[in-house]
Amino acid sequence: MIKKTETISNKNTKYEDAEFSKLLGDKYLAYALSTITSRSLPDVRDGLKPVHRRLLFAMRELNLEPKSGFKKCARVVGDVIGKFHPHGDQSVYDALVRLAQSFSARYPLVDGQGNFGNIDGDNPAAMRYTESRLTSIAESLMEGIDEDAIDFMETYDGSENEPVVMPGKFPNLLANGSTGIAVGMATSIPPHNVEEICNALLYLIDSPEGNIQKIFNYISGPDFPTGGILVESKKTIKEIYSQGKGSMRVRAKWSVEKNGSKKWNIVIHELPFQVQKSRLIERLADLILQKKLPILENIRDESTEEVRIVIMPKSYDLDPSEFMELLFKNSELETKFNLNMNVLENGKIPKLMNLKSVLDSFLKHRLEVFTRILKYRLNKIENKMEILSGYLVVYLNLDKLIKIIRGNDSPKPILISNFKLSDVQVEAILNMKLRALRKLEEKQIKKEYDDLKKQKSEIKSLLKYKQKRWEKIKEEINEIKIKFGKKTDIGVRKTIIGNEPKVKLKEIEQYIEKEPITILCSKKGWIRTIKGHSNPDNNEKHKDGDGPRFWIKSYTTDKLVLFGNNGRFYNINVDKLPSGRGFGDPVRSFIDLPAESDLVTIFTFYKGGRILICSSDGKGFLINGVDTISQTKSGRQVMNLKKGNYAKVCTPVNGDKIATIGENRKLLIFSIDELPTMTKGRGVTLQKYRDGELSDAICFFQKNGLYWHSGNKIRVEHDFKQWVGKRANAGKFAPKGFPRNNRFTL
């Protein structure tokens, strides 16, 4: 509850006692509104944020017109922050740079000279080195600003005036798009082709109630400055623009370049919007180094002023379209553009608009601007006609007028009285220079007067009939269309509107070339592979104090399963393992195996069959092979362990009997049917111990007999009836000759 307000006066300073949450809410709301309206969201009428509007206006004030010379960007930024925009100079310069970059702005509003950065992501030169001026597009955007087309407001310090909005003859919001993040909302509008925008505007002028679906006959989708291919169905694009939000996939433009009879490379010509070339190449190089994309052999950047990235496949048996689908899936060669048409309506109200609403708002603004310009011109014409009628009086009564002026200190009231002139006419006559008298010819005055009268009649007709004004606006739109349309260098559509991809991809493992390898893992957990299937010899290298532990024969297409004594299963794609004759890499760099835990065993995954897992306290159960697969580095917890216990055995189920042996050397054999198959849990008791814990367990076929390793030999016991019992029994002492380490296998 809000406390009663108390005012305390202390040295002319007043304090008010208020609830903190309400005060914080009020202040944060004020901040949020300021961010939304004065910084982050563009005005739907001119498509500009305040910083961009102030930049263009400041450059205009500096007379940086398209045909004029350049001025240092530092001078422009200085004027902007000194007069209009009290923020950091670097943020203002960054905004100016983006307006000049041909790969950021579809239709640049600033003509830059010097280093303004590049598509590689390199930064522009400092503002003291670069120069700039306005483009003809920016000039169109501000056309009519001196004819009372828009309102002005005071700058932050009240010393200057700045435009509230630009007249906006050029449809900048859709043409150049806009992005921004405010408090609680964001905007993301892609650039579009100006000719298509103009066609849609002309359609809406003729059919104000036109269906939004018909607008898509004119606007086919975004047109990014970097080109690329839009891979969405027409239906999806229409839904996105109808709602004003949604995501669209954009892909790089590519082609196949033959390199011999069967060999081929992929050449990337255009990148998706806002993708830095250097970062993309770095990402693709990482995929090669980390072996995350086994189909990729190499990548080479051969770009000059035009993008040319050459990508070489590992196998030429793969279809190029399928190869590219894999690249699109795993890199920034395909990106999602999230369209979100949050804009400011009339510069004040944030609103989510669809495509038709944005176009309607632009036309409404243009009608208002054009009407204000007409009224301004009418007022100027009427003033000029009034002065010309006064000049005609001067021409007819020149000698008398000179006599009155020479003979009186205050001729103004006398002239008004004698010649029935207005105050404006007399002021114009009295301010006339003597040299202008020779120009006062009656025919010229009457001709100019008649011309103005005709213009006045035309303007009044335009002001009277709205339809005539719309016809004039259509002429303006056609001018923009011709000046910046598809027949011009800047207006050619760059982004291709494609179709949804129909290539069906297989699992990534199926693209790996199947090669035999042997996996080696040392006692300290260093893992690597060697080519071919071979038994490791004693010459294999290991770090000091380390030695061999696990080795298995596998293939590059396999998935390695690792079981930790913490009861977790981990997975590594075999093709990701390091190869060569070095020490390899720590297994913990591939999986998140805790430092206090160790590996129990490793084996290659196979879909069929089951696995027996046991803990040190003699618990265990069977698990299906498919349940050993984990999707994360942290693994999959399968065996729940009590404090002090740990996972001890993990072995494939290859038999109908299970044999267990404890540290007390007691052996128990029972049927595998007595064990449950589970996905997770502690399991059931396999063998009971008075002292000690489980040492080992194996599965075997009764007909083949119980076996164990003794030195370099394998012993088989066919007569094992005395050790057969029920699960959870204590068992009997192992036969003579059983290994002293109580292990069935080495």
Secondary structure, DSSP 8 states (H G I E B T S, - for coil): ------EEEETTEEEE---HHHHHHHHHHHHHHHHIIIIIS-BTTT---HHHHHHHHHHHHTT--TTS--EEHHHHHHHIIIII--S-HHHHHHHHHHHH-TTT-SS-SEEEES----TT------TTT-EEEE-HHHHHHTTTTTTT-S-EEE-TTSSSEEESS---SS-HHHHH-EEEE-SS-EEEE----HHHHHHHHHHHHH-TT--HHHHTTT--S---TT--EE---HHHHHHHHHHTEEEEEEE-EEEEEE-SSS-EEEEEEE--TT--HHHHHHHHHHHHHTTS-TTEEEEEE--SSS--EEEEES-TTS-HHHHHHHHHHHSTTEEEEEEE-EEEETTTEEEE--HHHHHHHHHHHHHHHHHHHHHHHHHHHHHHHHHHHHHHHHHHTHHHHHHHHHH-S--HHHHHHHH---HHHHHHHHT--GGGGGG--HHHHHHHHHHHHHHHHHHHHHHH-HHHHHHHHHHHHHHHHHHHSTTSTTTS--SEE----------GGGGS---EEEEEEETT-EEEEEESS----TT----TT--EEEEEEEETT-EEEEEETTSEEEEEEGGGS-BSSS--EEGGGTS---TT--EEEEEE--SSSEEEEEETTSEEEEEEGGGG--SSTT-EE-B---TT--EEEEEE--SSEEEEEETT-EEEEEEGGGS-B-SSB--EE----SSS-EEEEEEE-TTT-EEEEETTEEEEES--GGGB--TT---EE--TT--TT--S--
